[in-house]
């Protein structure tokens, strides 16, 4: 993959997927989709965790990240992201993953917004620009951005549900309403917590109200035990030998081991992403 990337809006629409996952008090589960059996490869030990800033969702409060020159590179693409810390971005093999068996993990944060439809809905989905998997994260309607979804510890067949401000939510493919967010391709950006913003504002939902959207971040106890996804360099599958799988977002605070150890570098990729083989 080249060292400089641009947002691709000309991708052909994939087959019509299930309706997008949106946090509601009673989220509907999706059926489990089988994935190919991967081959085992060695995964290098993650770098030391970078300290996470104090939890804040005010874009003006975002710290000025100074990536290590030999590890990261700046790009001109607002949806290029890198993890500073031992975590992985979370990918999904379908829009509404049912368990950790439907998830994949990568350090390669080369994402793009892609137009899609689900029935009569017009959508923008965040997908991986190289691998075309869905970028997984958390979404909830309403609110001002205060707080973040609770972190969860999952096993190979765990449910992905959690709570957020007293409401139930679940990890799902990152998606926003295209009709309410017509300028998303030109205004989309992320803050250091991985929160999606359009300019300075949260995306709008179908009812016109704000929707809080975060990309998911995962950590495992033994990353060297993750197994490679065949045909996708730098993409890994969780297996129980990798130890506890923790899912969350890059927001620090009590009870947030993922958020306390990771932050998101924006318009940035790891140097290894030039060949799509970034590893921790």
VONU-624809 format. One record per residue (C-alpha): residue number from 1; residue in one letter; chain; x negated, y, z negated. Coordinates in Angstrom, 2 decimals, always signed. Each point is the difference from the previous one (the first is absolute). Layout:
<nodes>
+-----+----+----+---------+---------+---------+
!   i ! aa ! ch !      c1 !      c2 !      c3 !
+-----+----+----+---------+---------+---------+
! NUM !  A !  A !       X !       Y !       Z !
...
+-----+----+----+---------+---------+---------+
</nodes>
This chain:
<nodes>
+-----+----+----+---------+---------+---------+
!   i ! aa ! ch !      c1 !      c2 !      c3 !
+-----+----+----+---------+---------+---------+
!   1 !  X !  A !   +0.00 !   +0.00 !   +0.00 !
!   2 !  X !  A !   -1.42 !   +3.45 !   +0.84 !
!   3 !  X !  A !   -1.15 !   +2.37 !   -2.68 !
!   4 !  X !  A !   +2.59 !   +2.62 !   +0.91 !
!   5 !  X !  A !   +3.63 !   -0.88 !   +0.46 !
!   6 !  X !  A !   +3.20 !   +1.74 !   +0.96 !
!   7 !  X !  A !   +3.63 !   -0.63 !   -0.77 !
!   8 !  X !  A !   +1.57 !   -2.21 !   +2.68 !
!   9 !  X !  A !   +3.68 !   +0.74 !   +0.65 !
!  10 !  X !  A !   +0.24 !   -1.95 !   +3.23 !
!  11 !  X !  A !   +0.05 !   -3.50 !   -1.47 !
!  12 !  X !  A !   +2.77 !   -2.22 !   +1.26 !
!  13 !  X !  A !   +2.77 !   -0.58 !   -2.46 !
!  14 !  X !  A !   -0.25 !   -3.34 !   -1.80 !
!  15 !  X !  A !   +2.95 !   -2.32 !   -0.18 !
!  16 !  X !  A !   +2.81 !   +1.54 !   -2.05 !
!  17 !  X !  A !   -0.89 !   -0.80 !   -3.67 !
!  18 !  X !  A !   +2.14 !   -0.17 !   -3.05 !
!  19 !  X !  A !   +1.31 !   +3.25 !   -1.49 !
!  20 !  X !  A !   -2.78 !   +1.84 !   -1.91 !
!  21 !  X !  A !   -0.63 !   -0.51 !   -3.68 !
!  22 !  X !  A !   +1.21 !   +3.01 !   -1.99 !
!  23 !  X !  A !   +0.10 !   +0.05 !   -3.77 !
!  24 !  X !  A !   +3.49 !   -0.32 !   -1.41 !
!  25 !  X !  A !   +1.30 !   -1.25 !   -3.32 !
!  26 !  X !  A !   +0.61 !   -3.41 !   +1.64 !
!  27 !  X !  A !   -2.55 !   -0.68 !   +2.79 !
!  28 !  X !  A !   +0.82 !   -2.91 !   +2.31 !
!  29 !  X !  A !   -2.63 !   -2.76 !   +0.30 !
!  30 !  X !  A !   -1.33 !   -1.12 !   +3.36 !
!  31 !  X !  A !   -0.65 !   -3.59 !   +1.10 !
!  32 !  X !  A !   -3.52 !   -1.38 !   -0.27 !
!  33 !  X !  A !   -1.93 !   -0.14 !   +3.23 !
!  34 !  X !  A !   -2.69 !   -2.65 !   +0.42 !
!  35 !  X !  A !   -3.48 !   +1.22 !   +0.85 !
!  36 !  X !  A !   -2.91 !   -1.87 !   +1.61 !
!  37 !  X !  A !   -2.43 !   -1.86 !   -2.24 !
!  38 !  X !  A !   -3.15 !   +2.14 !   -0.18 !
!  39 !  X !  A !   -3.62 !   -1.14 !   -0.14 !
!  40 !  X !  A !   -2.17 !   +0.68 !   -3.04 !
!  41 !  X !  A !   -2.79 !   +2.56 !   +0.31 !
!  42 !  X !  A !   -2.16 !   +1.78 !   -2.52 !
!  43 !  X !  A !   +1.17 !   +3.47 !   -0.96 !
!  44 !  X !  A !   -2.63 !   +2.31 !   -1.53 !
!  45 !  X !  A !   +0.44 !   +1.18 !   -3.56 !
!  46 !  X !  A !   +1.88 !   +3.32 !   -0.17 !
!  47 !  X !  A !   -1.89 !   +3.21 !   -0.76 !
!  48 !  X !  A !   +0.22 !   +1.53 !   -3.47 !
!  49 !  X !  A !   +3.35 !   +1.63 !   -0.58 !
!  50 !  X !  A !   +0.20 !   +3.72 !   +0.58 !
!  51 !  X !  A !   +1.72 !   +1.90 !   -2.79 !
!  52 !  X !  A !   +3.55 !   +0.97 !   +0.91 !
!  53 !  X !  A !   +1.09 !   +3.60 !   -0.55 !
!  54 !  X !  A !   +2.68 !   +0.93 !   -2.45 !
!  55 !  X !  A !   +3.38 !   -1.05 !   +1.35 !
!  56 !  X !  A !   +1.53 !   +2.85 !   +1.95 !
!  57 !  X !  A !   +2.14 !   +0.09 !   +3.09 !
!  58 !  X !  A !   -0.50 !   +3.69 !   +0.69 !
!  59 !  X !  A !   -1.95 !   +0.12 !   +3.28 !
!  60 !  X !  A !   -1.78 !   +3.13 !   -1.20 !
!  61 !  X !  A !   -1.38 !   -2.02 !   -2.94 !
!  62 !  X !  A !   -1.74 !   -2.54 !   +2.25 !
!  63 !  X !  A !   -3.75 !   -0.15 !   -0.67 !
!  64 !  X !  A !   -2.43 !   +0.69 !   +2.81 !
!  65 !  X !  A !   -1.35 !   -3.46 !   +0.68 !
!  66 !  X !  A !   -3.66 !   -0.19 !   +1.05 !
!  67 !  X !  A !   -0.42 !   -3.42 !   +1.63 !
!  68 !  X !  A !   -3.40 !   -1.68 !   -0.22 !
!  69 !  X !  A !   -1.58 !   +0.69 !   +3.41 !
!  70 !  X !  A !   -1.24 !   -3.56 !   +0.56 !
!  71 !  X !  A !   +3.35 !   -1.59 !   -0.91 !
!  72 !  X !  A !   +2.72 !   +2.31 !   +1.35 !
!  73 !  X !  A !   +0.52 !   +2.19 !   +3.03 !
!  74 !  X !  A !   +2.42 !   +2.85 !   +0.58 !
!  75 !  X !  A !   +2.41 !   -0.10 !   +2.94 !
!  76 !  X !  A !   +2.50 !   +2.43 !   +1.48 !
!  77 !  X !  A !   +2.97 !   -2.32 !   -0.51 !
!  78 !  X !  A !   +2.27 !   +0.75 !   -2.96 !
!  79 !  X !  A !   +1.13 !   -3.63 !   -0.28 !
!  80 !  X !  A !   -3.54 !   -1.39 !   -0.28 !
!  81 !  X !  A !   -0.48 !   -1.01 !   -3.63 !
!  82 !  X !  A !   -2.73 !   -1.56 !   -2.12 !
!  83 !  X !  A !   +0.07 !   -1.45 !   -3.52 !
!  84 !  X !  A !   -2.53 !   +1.39 !   -2.46 !
!  85 !  X !  A !   -0.17 !   -2.80 !   -2.54 !
!  86 !  X !  A !   +0.29 !   -3.80 !   +0.10 !
!  87 !  X !  A !   +3.54 !   -0.15 !   +1.43 !
!  88 !  X !  A !   +1.48 !   -1.04 !   +3.33 !
!  89 !  X !  A !   +2.74 !   +1.46 !   +2.15 !
!  90 !  X !  A !   +3.05 !   -2.24 !   +0.13 !
!  91 !  X !  A !   +1.28 !   -1.23 !   +3.36 !
!  92 !  X !  A !   +3.16 !   -1.99 !   +0.67 !
!  93 !  X !  A !   +0.77 !   -2.51 !   +2.72 !
!  94 !  X !  A !   +3.62 !   +1.23 !   +0.16 !
!  95 !  X !  A !   +1.83 !   +3.21 !   -0.97 !
!  96 !  X !  A !   +1.52 !   -1.39 !   -3.21 !
!  97 !  X !  A !   -2.44 !   -2.45 !   -1.59 !
!  98 !  X !  A !   +1.59 !   -2.43 !   -2.44 !
!  99 !  X !  A !   -3.09 !   -0.99 !   -2.00 !
! 100 !  X !  A !   -3.78 !   +0.22 !   -0.08 !
! 101 !  X !  A !   -0.01 !   -2.78 !   +2.60 !
! 102 !  X !  A !   +1.12 !   +2.63 !   +2.54 !
! 103 !  X !  A !   -2.85 !   +2.40 !   -0.86 !
! 104 !  X !  A !   -3.49 !   +0.56 !   +1.33 !
! 105 !  X !  A !   -2.80 !   +2.18 !   -1.34 !
! 106 !  X !  A !   -2.63 !   +2.18 !   +1.66 !
! 107 !  X !  A !   -2.41 !   +2.85 !   -0.64 !
! 108 !  X !  A !   +0.64 !   +1.24 !   +3.53 !
! 109 !  X !  A !   +2.47 !   +2.90 !   -0.35 !
! 110 !  X !  A !   +0.34 !   +0.87 !   +3.68 !
! 111 !  X !  A !   +3.78 !   +0.66 !   +0.07 !
! 112 !  X !  A !   +2.42 !   +1.73 !   +2.37 !
! 113 !  X !  A !   +3.68 !   +0.91 !   +0.10 !
! 114 !  X !  A !   +1.94 !   -1.97 !   +2.59 !
! 115 !  X !  A !   +3.57 !   +0.64 !   +1.14 !
! 116 !  X !  A !   +2.34 !   -2.92 !   -0.54 !
! 117 !  X !  A !   +3.70 !   -0.79 !   -0.28 !
! 118 !  X !  A !   +2.04 !   -2.19 !   -2.33 !
! 119 !  X !  A !   +3.51 !   -0.28 !   +1.36 !
! 120 !  X !  A !   +1.23 !   +3.55 !   +0.41 !
! 121 !  X !  A !   -2.80 !   +1.44 !   -2.16 !
! 122 !  X !  A !   -2.87 !   +1.95 !   +1.53 !
! 123 !  X !  A !   -3.15 !   -0.44 !   -2.10 !
! 124 !  X !  A !   -3.65 !   +0.84 !   -0.42 !
! 125 !  X !  A !   -1.95 !   -2.99 !   -1.31 !
! 126 !  X !  A !   -3.54 !   +0.14 !   -1.33 !
! 127 !  X !  A !   -1.94 !   -2.82 !   +1.65 !
! 128 !  X !  A !   -3.61 !   -0.99 !   +0.28 !
! 129 !  X !  A !   -1.40 !   +1.54 !   +3.17 !
! 130 !  X !  A !   -2.27 !   -2.98 !   +0.73 !
! 131 !  X !  A !   +1.83 !   -3.02 !   -1.39 !
! 132 !  X !  A !   +3.61 !   +1.21 !   +0.40 !
! 133 !  X !  A !   +1.04 !   -1.39 !   -3.40 !
! 134 !  X !  A !   +2.38 !   +2.10 !   -2.09 !
! 135 !  X !  A !   -1.56 !   +2.28 !   -2.60 !
! 136 !  X !  A !   +1.66 !   -0.96 !   -3.28 !
! 137 !  X !  A !   +0.89 !   +2.44 !   -2.75 !
! 138 !  X !  A !   +2.75 !   +1.33 !   -2.23 !
! 139 !  X !  A !   +2.90 !   +2.32 !   +0.85 !
! 140 !  X !  A !   +2.76 !   +1.52 !   -2.07 !
! 141 !  X !  A !   +2.62 !   +2.61 !   +0.82 !
! 142 !  X !  A !   +0.33 !   +3.21 !   -1.99 !
! 143 !  X !  A !   -2.19 !   +1.48 !   -2.70 !
! 144 !  X !  A !   -2.69 !   +2.63 !   +0.18 !
! 145 !  X !  A !   -2.99 !   -2.32 !   +0.23 !
! 146 !  X !  A !   -0.57 !   -0.29 !   -3.76 !
! 147 !  X !  A !   -1.00 !   -3.49 !   -1.10 !
! 148 !  X !  A !   -0.83 !   -3.02 !   +2.11 !
! 149 !  X !  A !   +1.07 !   -3.64 !   +0.26 !
! 150 !  X !  A !   -1.09 !   -2.28 !   -2.81 !
! 151 !  X !  A !   -2.85 !   -2.35 !   +0.83 !
! 152 !  X !  A !   +0.65 !   -3.72 !   +0.23 !
! 153 !  X !  A !   -2.12 !   -3.12 !   -0.28 !
! 154 !  X !  A !   +1.00 !   -2.56 !   +2.60 !
! 155 !  X !  A !   -0.81 !   -3.58 !   +0.92 !
! 156 !  X !  A !   +0.25 !   -1.67 !   +3.39 !
! 157 !  X !  A !   +3.79 !   -0.26 !   -0.22 !
! 158 !  X !  A !   +0.85 !   +2.89 !   -2.31 !
! 159 !  X !  A !   +2.82 !   +2.41 !   +0.67 !
! 160 !  X !  A !   -1.22 !   +3.47 !   +0.92 !
! 161 !  X !  A !   +2.63 !   +1.94 !   -1.91 !
! 162 !  X !  A !   -0.94 !   +2.65 !   -2.53 !
! 163 !  X !  A !   +1.54 !   +3.08 !   -1.59 !
! 164 !  X !  A !   -0.37 !   +3.68 !   +0.77 !
! 165 !  X !  A !   +1.54 !   +2.69 !   -2.15 !
! 166 !  X !  A !   +2.60 !   -2.40 !   -1.36 !
! 167 !  X !  A !   +0.97 !   -1.32 !   +3.44 !
! 168 !  X !  A !   -0.84 !   -3.31 !   +1.61 !
! 169 !  X !  A !   -2.28 !   +0.06 !   +3.03 !
! 170 !  X !  A !   -2.11 !   -2.49 !   +1.89 !
! 171 !  X !  A !   -3.11 !   -0.05 !   +2.13 !
! 172 !  X !  A !   +0.92 !   +0.29 !   +3.68 !
! 173 !  X !  A !   -1.13 !   +1.32 !   +3.35 !
! 174 !  X !  A !   -0.51 !   +3.77 !   -0.12 !
! 175 !  X !  A !   +2.76 !   +1.62 !   +2.06 !
! 176 !  X !  A !   +1.76 !   +3.37 !   +0.26 !
! 177 !  X !  A !   +3.05 !   +1.27 !   +1.87 !
! 178 !  X !  A !   -1.03 !   +1.31 !   +3.44 !
! 179 !  X !  A !   +3.09 !   +2.16 !   +0.56 !
! 180 !  X !  A !   -0.58 !   +1.89 !   -3.26 !
! 181 !  X !  A !   -3.77 !   +0.20 !   +0.51 !
! 182 !  X !  A !   -0.44 !   +0.90 !   +3.65 !
! 183 !  X !  A !   -3.35 !   +1.71 !   -0.65 !
! 184 !  X !  A !   -1.58 !   -2.96 !   -1.81 !
! 185 !  X !  A !   -2.62 !   -0.69 !   +2.67 !
! 186 !  X !  A !   -1.43 !   +3.51 !   -0.27 !
! 187 !  X !  A !   +0.44 !   +0.67 !   -3.73 !
! 188 !  X !  A !   -0.56 !   -3.38 !   -1.71 !
! 189 !  X !  A !   -2.81 !   -0.14 !   -2.53 !
! 190 !  X !  A !   -0.83 !   -1.66 !   -3.31 !
! 191 !  X !  A !   -1.24 !   +1.24 !   -3.34 !
! 192 !  X !  A !   -2.61 !   -1.69 !   -2.20 !
! 193 !  X !  A !   +2.65 !   -2.25 !   -1.57 !
! 194 !  X !  A !   +1.04 !   -1.35 !   +3.39 !
! 195 !  X !  A !   +3.27 !   +1.93 !   -0.01 !
! 196 !  X !  A !   +1.37 !   +0.77 !   +3.47 !
! 197 !  X !  A !   +0.82 !   +3.66 !   +0.62 !
! 198 !  X !  A !   +1.21 !   +1.92 !   +3.02 !
! 199 !  X !  A !   -1.91 !   +3.22 !   -0.39 !
! 200 !  X !  A !   +0.63 !   +0.88 !   -3.64 !
! 201 !  X !  A !   +3.34 !   -1.81 !   -0.32 !
! 202 !  X !  A !   +1.22 !   -3.53 !   -0.55 !
! 203 !  X !  A !   +1.66 !   -1.69 !   +2.98 !
! 204 !  X !  A !   +3.80 !   +0.24 !   +0.20 !
! 205 !  X !  A !   +2.34 !   -2.94 !   -0.27 !
! 206 !  X !  A !   +3.16 !   -0.68 !   +2.00 !
! 207 !  X !  A !   +1.98 !   +2.18 !   -2.43 !
! 208 !  X !  A !   -2.42 !   +2.90 !   +0.44 !
! 209 !  X !  A !   -1.48 !   -0.38 !   -3.48 !
! 210 !  X !  A !   -3.70 !   -0.59 !   -0.78 !
! 211 !  X !  A !   -1.50 !   -3.49 !   +0.07 !
! 212 !  X !  A !   -3.15 !   -0.77 !   -1.97 !
! 213 !  X !  A !   -2.32 !   -2.29 !   +1.96 !
! 214 !  X !  A !   -3.33 !   -1.54 !   -1.01 !
! 215 !  X !  A !   -2.37 !   -2.43 !   +1.68 !
! 216 !  X !  A !   -0.64 !   -3.05 !   -2.14 !
! 217 !  X !  A !   -3.37 !   -0.91 !   -1.50 !
! 218 !  X !  A !   -0.95 !   -3.44 !   -1.32 !
! 219 !  X !  A !   -2.77 !   -1.44 !   -2.15 !
! 220 !  X !  A !   -1.00 !   -3.58 !   -0.70 !
! 221 !  X !  A !   -2.20 !   -1.40 !   -2.73 !
! 222 !  X !  A !   -2.24 !   -1.95 !   +2.41 !
! 223 !  X !  A !   -0.06 !   +1.65 !   +3.44 !
! 224 !  X !  A !   -2.66 !   -2.44 !   +1.20 !
! 225 !  X !  A !   +2.69 !   -2.71 !   -0.11 !
! 226 !  X !  A !   +2.35 !   +1.73 !   +2.44 !
! 227 !  X !  A !   +0.22 !   -1.81 !   +3.32 !
! 228 !  X !  A !   -0.30 !   +1.52 !   +3.46 !
! 229 !  X !  A !   +3.04 !   +0.36 !   +2.22 !
! 230 !  X !  A !   -0.95 !   -1.73 !   +3.27 !
! 231 !  X !  A !   -0.40 !   +2.39 !   +2.89 !
! 232 !  X !  A !   +0.02 !   +3.16 !   -2.15 !
! 233 !  X !  A !   -3.46 !   +1.10 !   -1.14 !
! 234 !  X !  A !   +0.03 !   +1.56 !   -3.45 !
! 235 !  X !  A !   +3.53 !   -1.19 !   -0.85 !
! 236 !  X !  A !   +0.48 !   -2.45 !   -2.87 !
! 237 !  X !  A !   +2.63 !   -2.25 !   -1.48 !
! 238 !  X !  A !   +0.60 !   -0.42 !   -3.72 !
! 239 !  X !  A !   -0.47 !   -3.44 !   -1.55 !
! 240 !  X !  A !   +0.28 !   -0.89 !   -3.71 !
! 241 !  X !  A !   -3.77 !   -0.56 !   -0.19 !
! 242 !  X !  A !   -0.39 !   +3.78 !   +0.37 !
! 243 !  X !  A !   +1.53 !   +0.45 !   -3.46 !
! 244 !  X !  A !   +2.61 !   +2.51 !   -1.07 !
! 245 !  X !  A !   +1.43 !   +2.09 !   +2.84 !
! 246 !  X !  A !   +0.94 !   +3.49 !   -1.16 !
! 247 !  X !  A !   +2.16 !   +2.25 !   +2.18 !
! 248 !  X !  A !   +0.50 !   +3.73 !   -0.45 !
! 249 !  X !  A !   -0.93 !   +3.43 !   +1.34 !
! 250 !  X !  A !   -2.97 !   +2.30 !   -0.54 !
! 251 !  X !  A !   +1.60 !   +1.93 !   -2.88 !
! 252 !  X !  A !   -1.81 !   -0.17 !   -3.33 !
! 253 !  X !  A !   +1.54 !   -0.35 !   -3.44 !
! 254 !  X !  A !   +0.70 !   -2.43 !   -2.82 !
! 255 !  X !  A !   +0.63 !   -3.53 !   +1.21 !
! 256 !  X !  A !   -1.35 !   +0.75 !   +3.46 !
! 257 !  X !  A !   -3.19 !   -2.03 !   +0.59 !
! 258 !  X !  A !   +0.37 !   +0.41 !   +3.77 !
! 259 !  X !  A !   +0.67 !   +3.73 !   -0.16 !
! 260 !  X !  A !   -2.78 !   +0.60 !   -2.52 !
! 261 !  X !  A !   -2.61 !   -1.70 !   +2.18 !
! 262 !  X !  A !   +0.90 !   +1.28 !   +3.47 !
! 263 !  X !  A !   +0.75 !   +3.17 !   +1.90 !
! 264 !  X !  A !   +0.71 !   +0.67 !   +3.67 !
! 265 !  X !  A !   -2.38 !   +1.89 !   +2.26 !
! 266 !  X !  A !   +1.92 !   +1.68 !   +2.81 !
! 267 !  X !  A !   -1.06 !   +0.41 !   +3.64 !
! 268 !  X !  A !   -2.76 !   -2.42 !   -0.94 !
! 269 !  X !  A !   -1.02 !   -3.54 !   +0.92 !
! 270 !  X !  A !   -2.67 !   -2.29 !   -1.35 !
! 271 !  X !  A !   -3.03 !   -0.17 !   +2.29 !
! 272 !  X !  A !   +0.64 !   -3.70 !   +0.60 !
! 273 !  X !  A !   +3.36 !   +0.95 !   +1.53 !
! 274 !  X !  A !   -1.87 !   +0.85 !   +3.18 !
! 275 !  X !  A !   +0.01 !   -3.72 !   +0.69 !
! 276 !  X !  A !   +3.22 !   -0.77 !   -1.92 !
! 277 !  X !  A !   -1.87 !   -2.08 !   -2.57 !
! 278 !  X !  A !   +0.17 !   +2.12 !   -3.12 !
! 279 !  X !  A !   -0.24 !   -1.98 !   -3.21 !
! 280 !  X !  A !   -0.27 !   +1.04 !   -3.65 !
+-----+----+----+---------+---------+---------+
</nodes>
